[in-house]
Amino acid sequence: ASEDSKLRFETYQLIWQQMKSETERLQDELNKNLFDNLIDFLCKSYCGVQKNSRDLGCQIKLREIPTAALILGVNVTDHDLTLRSLIEALRDNVTPYVVSLQAKDGPDMKHFLQKLFSQLVDCYTVVKSKEKESVQVTQKKTYCSMDSLCSWYKTVTQHSFMKNNYNGLKEYPPVVLVLKDMESFTTRVLQDFIVISSQHLHEFPLILIFGIATSPIIIHRLLPHAVSSLLCIELFQSLSCKEHLTTVLDKLLLTTQFPFKISEKVLQVLTNIFLYHDFSIQNFIKGLQLSLLEHFFSQPLSVLCCNLPEAKRRIHFLSVNQCENIRRLPSFRRYVDNQASEKQVALLTNERFLKEETQSLLENLHIYHMNYFLVLRCLHKFTSSLPKYPLGRQIRELYCMCLEKNIWDSEEYASALQLLRMLAKDELMTILQNCINIFKSSEKYLGSTAKRIEEFLAQFQSLDADAREEEDASGSEPRGLQKTDLYHLQKSLLEMKELRTRSKKQSKFEILREKVVNFIDCLVREYLPPPETQPLHEALYFSAAQTLREHLNAAPRIALHTALNNPYYYLKNEALKSEEGCIPNTAPDICIAYKLHLECGRLINLVDWSEAFATVVTAAEKMDANSTISEEMNEIIHARFIRAVSELELLGFIKPTKRKTDHVARLTWGGC
């Protein structure tokens, strides 16, 4: 129904805005420490250095440009967002003069300085407009030098507009220059700018921030020692993109704050693109947004994908069609099959009873998620530090395994339990304390479990000294077997080993450790079944991994061939429909040229190709084949052909060849 479509779209917008706000808040939290350290460094760079100081140490200091080397990582697509946030923080806390340049802005020194000057003037304009003063700044567009920059800086700092105190730098605020992609800058331009700036540092207080994607060693590769010695460099490391991903997953998916969830295959698609393609958090979040949009677009019952009280309210207003959609869900049909015959009839025929049962099932699904994520985090605490990480080191790996199947049926889980049965007392107590903290964060659910774990922890703490003495005594037995004869020594050891295997008695610690492992195993089996086992999970879970893969994993070769060979597929124009192998004369020029070139061999004669193209095109113009074509029309058709051939060459289908005059060579699908 159209009402449901509108409601689904509104619900999508609401959930996405909440998720987007959460990601922005996370971004600010994760960057806070980095930005605070950077701001502290920038403020201290000029602290105590007076502009007209005659102290020799200060003069030497003023020859070195304070430089922050910001290691941003290989996730280049995320750099813009990080640097934008950094620039805003610097403008709020350090100086209004913060500008950013990219490599394309400075192909030579002239353009570099002009762009720098232009952005500085914009910063000045913003400050003046905030103070509601008239802005009169003359900017030379023809030529800009460091002398003119210094003169401009001296002029604007003499005005009284700098009344705001930027961390003690109110009189002569520094100019912060952010070089976004330091590796891409022309080496000569970078070197010249640094040398010139160091000479004018006493009148143009500059601070540099290098945005580096690779390694700080790139600074010394681009800049010789004579230039790098003019920089006072300090390194700053941004948060690892993998850690960032773990945090995003933790706050967006491993929580009941947002009702929307994704299946194991969808999560694998998104994480594989992240890990094997771009390491971009922003692209991962866009993929999550696309999953959300596809879910609300394709699943009619996504109208119930909202907070529990609202979902219960909406169930009352479900239409007859929506009730039938519920009955068609595979998970609901399995649920019905397991009910008594009377209840089965009621669920399939009585809409009121169906809605009441749906409310109950949704509530159970909510409780399932609350318990699921608590036990998942607890299991992760137990297994994340095991040797060789049988259940993965990151919680997303464990989450994927739990989404896919009953994790307790896997070999990895059995291996993890064996390793848990060998944990030392200190490790086990630390893990138990972490689990207590997890369960106490939500005492409404699994509160009794938290108390049970507290009891285990208390029992470990109360293990008496006698038990430890027994362990020491049993561990010191071999020390008494000191035989000079190697044969007797080996014989004694074998006898003792047999005795131990026959009559080995577990210590109190080992018995208690076994109880803990068995308790965790019971928790996992009870609370970590896959979501597919829960009725109505389809309303909350997006599982169309193939659809997502088609949108996110580009296949340009297939798309190009489809577009050029069958333009109707994309343009949906009925006039473009044609039988297999035919060339529609109404198709775009590049499509006609492409289909004609498919009929040719490895080398294509341009004259024959042009004549065939003209024949098809004139048919499109509904011209009589026997009528003469005017010279002007011939030129137009020839120009269209040349353009189509140029576009095919640009796309990589053909290339010029010197083997034959007026020929081109095919490069794809049988060409060489």
GURO-423017 format. One record per residue (C-alpha): y, x, z. Coordinates in steps of 0.5 Angstrom, whole numbers, padded with zeros to 4 digits, always signed. Example, Ala and Ser with C-alpha at 12.3 -4.5 7.8 and 13.67 -1.06 7.14 Angstrom:
-0009+0025+0016
-0002+0027+0014
This chain:
+0000+0000+0000
+0007+0002-0001
+0009+0001+0006
+0003+0006+0008
+0006+0011+0003
+0013+0011+0006
+0010+0012+0013
+0006+0017+0011
+0011+0021+0008
+0016+0020+0014
+0010+0022+0018
+0009+0029+0014
+0017+0030+0014
+0017+0029+0022
+0011+0034+0023
+0013+0039+0018
+0020+0039+0021
+0017+0040+0028
+0012+0046+0026
+0018+0049+0022
+0022+0049+0028
+0017+0052+0032
+0016+0058+0027
+0023+0059+0027
+0023+0059+0035
+0017+0064+0035
+0021+0068+0030
+0027+0069+0034
+0022+0071+0040
+0018+0076+0037
+0025+0079+0034
+0028+0079+0040
+0026+0085+0043
+0027+0089+0037
+0034+0086+0036
+0036+0088+0043
+0034+0095+0042
+0037+0096+0036
+0044+0093+0039
+0043+0097+0045
+0043+0103+0040
+0049+0101+0036
+0053+0100+0042
+0051+0107+0045
+0052+0110+0038
+0060+0110+0039
+0060+0109+0047
+0065+0115+0050
+0067+0117+0043
+0075+0117+0043
+0078+0116+0036
+0083+0122+0037
+0078+0126+0041
+0079+0134+0041
+0073+0135+0044
+0069+0140+0040
+0062+0136+0042
+0065+0129+0040
+0068+0132+0033
+0061+0135+0032
+0058+0128+0034
+0063+0125+0029
+0060+0128+0023
+0053+0125+0024
+0052+0118+0022
+0048+0114+0027
+0042+0111+0023
+0037+0106+0025
+0031+0107+0021
+0028+0100+0021
+0020+0100+0019
+0019+0093+0017
+0012+0094+0014
+0009+0092+0007
+0010+0085+0007
+0016+0085+0003
+0017+0078+0002
+0019+0077+0010
+0024+0082+0010
+0030+0078+0008
+0029+0073+0013
+0028+0079+0019
+0034+0082+0016
+0038+0076+0016
+0037+0074+0023
+0039+0082+0025
+0045+0081+0021
+0047+0075+0025
+0045+0078+0031
+0050+0084+0030
+0056+0080+0028
+0055+0076+0034
+0054+0082+0039
+0057+0089+0036
+0062+0088+0030
+0064+0083+0025
+0063+0088+0019
+0056+0088+0018
+0054+0088+0010
+0048+0089+0007
+0046+0092+0000
+0040+0093-0005
+0038+0098-0010
+0041+0094-0015
+0048+0093-0012
+0049+0101-0013
+0046+0104-0019
+0052+0109-0019
+0057+0111-0014
+0063+0107-0017
+0059+0100-0016
+0056+0102-0010
+0063+0103-0006
+0066+0097-0010
+0060+0092-0007
+0061+0095+0000
+0068+0094-0001
+0068+0087-0003
+0063+0085+0002
+0067+0088+0008
+0073+0084+0005
+0069+0078+0005
+0067+0079+0013
+0075+0080+0014
+0076+0074+0011
+0071+0070+0015
+0074+0073+0021
+0081+0071+0019
+0079+0064+0017
+0076+0063+0024
+0082+0065+0027
+0086+0060+0023
+0091+0066+0020
+0093+0066+0013
+0089+0071+0009
+0092+0076+0005
+0088+0082+0002
+0088+0085-0004
+0082+0088-0007
+0082+0093-0013
+0076+0091-0018
+0077+0097-0022
+0076+0103-0018
+0074+0104-0011
+0074+0110-0007
+0072+0112+0000
+0080+0114+0001
+0081+0107+0000
+0076+0104+0004
+0079+0108+0010
+0086+0106+0008
+0083+0099+0008
+0080+0100+0015
+0086+0103+0018
+0090+0097+0016
+0086+0091+0018
+0084+0095+0025
+0092+0095+0027
+0092+0088+0027
+0091+0084+0033
+0086+0079+0030
+0080+0084+0034
+0081+0080+0040
+0074+0079+0042
+0071+0084+0046
+0064+0087+0042
+0061+0090+0048
+0067+0095+0049
+0068+0096+0042
+0074+0092+0041
+0079+0097+0038
+0075+0100+0033
+0069+0096+0031
+0064+0100+0027
+0062+0098+0020
+0054+0097+0020
+0051+0098+0013
+0044+0095+0012
+0040+0098+0006
+0035+0093+0005
+0030+0097+0001
+0031+0104+0002
+0026+0107-0002
+0029+0104-0009
+0036+0107-0008
+0038+0112-0013
+0037+0118-0009
+0043+0121-0012
+0048+0115-0010
+0045+0115-0003
+0046+0123-0002
+0053+0123-0005
+0055+0117+0000
+0052+0120+0006
+0055+0126+0005
+0062+0123+0003
+0062+0118+0009
+0060+0124+0014
+0067+0127+0012
+0071+0121+0014
+0067+0118+0020
+0073+0120+0024
+0077+0114+0020
+0071+0110+0018
+0066+0109+0023
+0060+0108+0020
+0053+0106+0022
+0047+0106+0017
+0041+0101+0018
+0035+0103+0013
+0030+0098+0012
+0023+0101+0010
+0017+0098+0008
+0013+0104+0008
+0014+0110+0012
+0019+0114+0016
+0017+0120+0012
+0021+0117+0006
+0027+0119+0009
+0026+0126+0008
+0023+0125+0001
+0029+0122-0001
+0034+0126+0002
+0034+0134+0003
+0035+0137+0009
+0043+0139+0008
+0044+0131+0008
+0039+0128+0013
+0042+0133+0018
+0048+0129+0017
+0044+0123+0020
+0043+0122+0027
+0036+0118+0026
+0033+0113+0031
+0026+0110+0029
+0025+0102+0030
+0018+0099+0029
+0018+0091+0027
+0012+0087+0030
+0006+0088+0026
+0005+0082+0021
-0002+0081+0023
+0000+0080+0031
+0005+0075+0028
+0000+0072+0024
-0004+0071+0031
+0002+0068+0034
+0003+0063+0029
-0004+0061+0029
-0004+0060+0036
+0002+0056+0036
+0001+0052+0030
-0006+0051+0030
-0010+0052+0036
-0006+0047+0040
-0006+0040+0041
+0002+0040+0040
+0001+0038+0033
-0004+0033+0030
-0005+0036+0024
-0011+0041+0023
-0015+0045+0017
-0022+0046+0016
-0025+0053+0016
-0025+0054+0008
-0018+0052+0008
-0016+0057+0013
-0020+0062+0010
-0016+0061+0003
-0010+0062+0007
-0012+0068+0011
-0015+0071+0005
-0009+0071+0001
-0005+0074+0007
-0010+0079+0008
-0012+0081+0001
-0005+0080-0003
+0002+0080+0001
+0001+0080+0009
+0007+0075+0008
+0008+0070+0014
+0013+0066+0010
+0008+0065+0005
+0002+0063+0010
+0007+0058+0013
+0009+0055+0006
+0001+0055+0005
+0000+0051+0011
+0006+0046+0009
+0003+0045+0002
-0004+0043+0006
+0000+0039+0010
+0003+0035+0004
-0003+0035+0000
-0007+0032+0006
-0001+0026+0007
-0001+0025-0001
-0009+0025-0002
-0011+0022+0005
-0009+0014+0006
-0012+0015+0013
-0007+0021+0014
-0002+0015+0017
-0006+0016+0024
-0004+0024+0024
+0001+0023+0029
+0001+0023+0037
-0004+0019+0040
+0001+0013+0043
+0004+0012+0036
-0003+0013+0032
-0006+0007+0037
+0000+0003+0036
-0001+0004+0028
-0008+0002+0028
-0006-0005+0030
-0002-0006+0024
-0007-0003+0019
-0008-0007+0013
-0015-0010+0011
-0016-0004+0005
-0014+0001+0011
-0020-0002+0015
-0024-0001+0009
-0022+0006+0008
-0024+0007+0016
-0031+0004+0014
-0032+0009+0008
-0031+0015+0012
-0037+0019+0012
-0036+0021+0020
-0035+0014+0021
-0041+0012+0017
-0045+0017+0021
-0042+0014+0028
-0044+0007+0026
-0051+0009+0024
-0052+0012+0031
-0050+0005+0034
-0054-0001+0036
-0055-0006+0031
-0050-0011+0034
-0045-0006+0035
-0046-0004+0028
-0045-0011+0025
-0039-0012+0029
-0036-0005+0027
-0037-0007+0019
-0035-0014+0020
-0030-0015+0025
-0023-0012+0024
-0021-0013+0031
-0027-0010+0034
-0026-0004+0029
-0019-0003+0031
-0021-0003+0038
-0026+0002+0037
-0022+0006+0032
-0017+0007+0038
-0022+0009+0043
-0025+0014+0038
-0018+0017+0036
-0017+0018+0044
-0024+0022+0044
-0022+0026+0038
-0016+0028+0042
-0020+0030+0049
-0025+0034+0044
-0019+0038+0042
-0016+0039+0049
-0023+0042+0051
-0024+0045+0045
-0018+0050+0045
-0019+0051+0052
-0026+0053+0051
-0025+0057+0045
-0020+0061+0048
-0024+0063+0054
-0030+0065+0050
-0025+0069+0046
-0023+0073+0053
-0031+0074+0054
-0032+0077+0047
-0026+0080+0044
-0027+0087+0048
-0035+0087+0046
-0037+0093+0042
-0037+0092+0035
-0034+0085+0036
-0040+0081+0034
-0035+0075+0034
-0029+0078+0032
-0023+0081+0035
-0018+0076+0033
-0019+0069+0035
-0018+0067+0028
-0024+0070+0026
-0028+0066+0032
-0024+0060+0030
-0027+0060+0023
-0034+0061+0026
-0033+0055+0030
-0030+0051+0025
-0036+0053+0020
-0042+0051+0024
-0046+0051+0031
-0044+0058+0033
-0049+0058+0038
-0054+0058+0032
-0052+0064+0029
-0054+0071+0030
-0048+0074+0032
-0047+0069+0038
-0054+0071+0041
-0052+0079+0040
-0045+0077+0044
-0049+0074+0050
-0054+0080+0050
-0048+0085+0051
-0045+0080+0056
-0051+0081+0060
-0049+0088+0061
-0042+0088+0063
-0040+0092+0069
-0037+0088+0075
-0030+0090+0074
-0030+0088+0067
-0033+0081+0068
-0028+0080+0074
-0022+0081+0070
-0025+0076+0064
-0026+0071+0069
-0019+0071+0072
-0016+0071+0065
-0021+0064+0064
-0018+0061+0070
-0011+0062+0068
-0013+0059+0061
-0016+0053+0065
-0011+0052+0070
-0006+0051+0064
-0009+0045+0063
-0012+0042+0069
-0012+0035+0067
-0018+0037+0062
-0024+0041+0065
-0021+0042+0072
-0028+0042+0075
-0029+0048+0070
-0024+0052+0073
-0026+0051+0080
-0033+0053+0078
-0030+0060+0075
-0026+0061+0081
-0033+0060+0085
-0036+0065+0081
-0030+0070+0082
-0030+0069+0090
-0038+0071+0090
-0037+0077+0086
-0031+0079+0091
-0036+0077+0097
-0042+0082+0094
-0043+0086+0101
-0044+0093+0101
-0051+0092+0103
-0052+0090+0095
-0048+0096+0093
-0052+0101+0097
-0059+0098+0095
-0056+0099+0088
-0054+0107+0090
-0061+0108+0093
-0065+0105+0087
-0061+0109+0082
-0062+0116+0086
-0070+0115+0086
-0071+0120+0080
-0067+0125+0084
-0073+0127+0089
-0077+0128+0083
-0076+0135+0082
-0082+0139+0079
-0082+0146+0076
-0088+0144+0071
-0085+0140+0065
-0092+0136+0064
-0092+0134+0072
-0085+0132+0071
-0086+0127+0065
-0092+0124+0068
-0088+0122+0074
-0083+0119+0070
-0087+0115+0066
-0091+0113+0072
-0084+0111+0075
-0082+0107+0069
-0088+0103+0069
-0088+0101+0076
-0080+0099+0075
-0082+0094+0069
-0088+0091+0073
-0084+0090+0079
-0077+0090+0078
-0072+0086+0082
-0066+0084+0080
-0060+0085+0084
-0055+0080+0087
-0050+0082+0082
-0055+0082+0076
-0057+0075+0078
-0049+0072+0079
-0048+0076+0072
-0053+0072+0069
-0051+0065+0072
-0044+0067+0069
-0047+0068+0062
-0051+0062+0062
-0045+0058+0065
-0041+0060+0059
-0047+0059+0054
-0047+0051+0057
-0039+0051+0056
-0040+0053+0049
-0046+0048+0047
-0042+0042+0050
-0035+0043+0048
-0035+0047+0041
-0039+0043+0036
-0035+0043+0029
-0030+0038+0028
-0035+0035+0023
-0039+0032+0028
-0033+0028+0031
-0032+0021+0028
-0025+0020+0024
-0024+0028+0024
-0022+0026+0016
-0015+0023+0019
-0013+0030+0022
-0017+0035+0018
-0015+0038+0011
-0021+0040+0007
-0019+0041+0000
-0020+0048+0000
-0021+0048-0008
-0014+0044-0009
-0010+0049-0005
-0013+0055-0008
-0011+0052-0015
-0004+0052-0013
-0004+0058-0009
-0008+0063-0013
-0005+0063-0020
-0009+0064-0026
-0004+0066-0031
-0009+0067-0037
-0012+0060-0037
-0005+0057-0036
-0002+0060-0042
-0008+0059-0046
-0008+0051-0044
-0001+0051-0045
+0000+0054-0052
-0007+0051-0054
-0006+0044-0052
+0001+0043-0050
+0000+0035-0048
-0004+0038-0042
+0003+0039-0039
+0008+0036-0043
+0004+0029-0043
+0008+0027-0050
+0003+0022-0054
+0005+0025-0060
+0002+0032-0058
-0005+0029-0058
-0009+0032-0063
-0017+0033-0065
-0020+0039-0063
-0018+0045-0068
-0012+0041-0071
-0005+0043-0070
+0000+0038-0069
+0006+0039-0073
+0010+0036-0067
+0008+0041-0062
+0013+0047-0060
+0014+0053-0065
+0011+0058-0060
+0005+0053-0060
+0004+0052-0067
+0005+0060-0068
+0000+0061-0063
-0006+0056-0066
-0005+0059-0073
-0006+0066-0070
-0012+0064-0067
-0015+0063-0074
-0013+0070-0076
-0017+0077-0075
-0016+0083-0071
-0010+0084-0076
-0005+0079-0078
-0001+0079-0084
+0006+0077-0082
+0008+0074-0089
+0001+0069-0089
+0003+0067-0082
+0010+0065-0084
+0008+0061-0090
+0003+0058-0086
+0008+0056-0080
+0013+0054-0085
+0007+0049-0088
+0006+0046-0081
+0013+0045-0079
+0015+0042-0086
+0010+0037-0085
+0013+0035-0078
+0020+0034-0082
+0016+0029-0086
+0018+0033-0093
+0015+0032-0099
+0010+0038-0101
+0013+0038-0108
+0020+0037-0106
+0024+0044-0106
+0027+0046-0099
+0034+0049-0099
+0036+0056-0098
+0039+0054-0091
+0033+0050-0089
+0028+0056-0091
+0033+0061-0086
+0032+0056-0080
+0025+0056-0081
+0024+0063-0082
+0029+0064-0075
+0024+0059-0071
+0018+0063-0074
+0021+0070-0072
+0023+0067-0065
+0016+0064-0064
+0013+0071-0066
+0018+0075-0061
+0016+0070-0055
+0008+0071-0057
+0010+0079-0057
+0013+0078-0050
+0007+0074-0047
+0003+0080-0049
-0001+0076-0055
+0001+0081-0060
+0004+0088-0062
+0007+0091-0068
+0002+0096-0071
+0003+0102-0076
-0004+0101-0079
-0001+0096-0084
+0006+0094-0087
+0008+0087-0085
+0002+0087-0080
+0001+0085-0072
-0005+0087-0068
-0008+0081-0064
-0009+0084-0056
-0013+0078-0053
-0019+0074-0054
-0022+0078-0060
-0016+0082-0061
-0016+0090-0060
